[in-house]
Amino acid sequence: MPIVVNLDVMMARRKMSLNELSEKVDLTLSNLSILKTGKAKAIRFSTLESICKVLNCQPADILEYVEE
């Protein structure tokens, strides 16, 4: 898939665990895990906004387009 999810990289830079991010974003641990592993088919802008707010980053820090 040409869209790469770098959520784990941003979490590591912010020294934040999946559990902590899940609580702060108010998203279930399983849904956040699906997003983190790149298995998600879609993401709501409101969810992306919440993640960016908590991690103090831009959407491009989390999502990356890579040509195949």
C-alpha positions in Angstrom: 0.0 0.0 0.0 1.5 3.4 -1.0 0.3 5.1 2.3 2.7 4.4 5.2 1.6 5.1 8.7 4.4 6.4 10.9 2.4 6.6 14.1 4.8 4.4 16.0 7.7 6.7 15.1 5.9 9.8 16.4 4.9 7.9 19.6 8.5 6.9 20.1 9.7 10.5 19.6 7.2 11.7 22.2 7.9 8.8 24.5 4.2 7.9 24.6 2.8 4.4 24.9 -0.1 3.1 22.9 -2.2 2.9 26.1 -1.4 6.5 27.0 -2.3 7.7 23.5 -5.4 5.7 23.5 -6.6 7.4 26.7 -5.7 10.9 25.5 -7.3 10.5 22.0 -10.3 8.6 23.4 -9.9 5.8 20.9 -10.0 2.1 21.7 -6.7 0.3 22.0 -7.6 -2.1 19.3 -8.5 0.6 16.8 -5.4 2.5 17.6 -3.3 -0.6 17.2 -4.9 -1.3 13.7 -4.0 2.3 12.7 -0.5 2.0 14.1 0.3 -1.3 12.3 -0.9 0.2 9.0 -3.9 -2.2 8.6 -6.5 0.6 8.7 -8.4 1.2 5.5 -9.4 4.8 6.5 -9.1 7.4 9.2 -11.5 10.1 10.2 -10.1 13.7 10.1 -11.4 14.2 13.6 -9.3 11.2 14.8 -6.3 12.4 12.9 -6.7 15.9 14.4 -6.9 14.4 17.9 -3.7 12.4 17.4 -1.9 15.4 16.0 -3.0 17.5 18.9 -1.8 15.0 21.5 1.5 14.2 19.7 2.0 17.9 18.8 2.7 17.1 15.2 1.4 17.5 11.6 -0.6 14.9 9.6 2.4 14.5 7.3 4.4 13.4 10.3 2.1 10.4 10.7 1.0 9.7 7.1 3.4 9.3 4.2 2.9 8.5 0.5 5.5 6.2 -1.0 5.3 5.2 -4.6 5.4 1.5 -5.3 
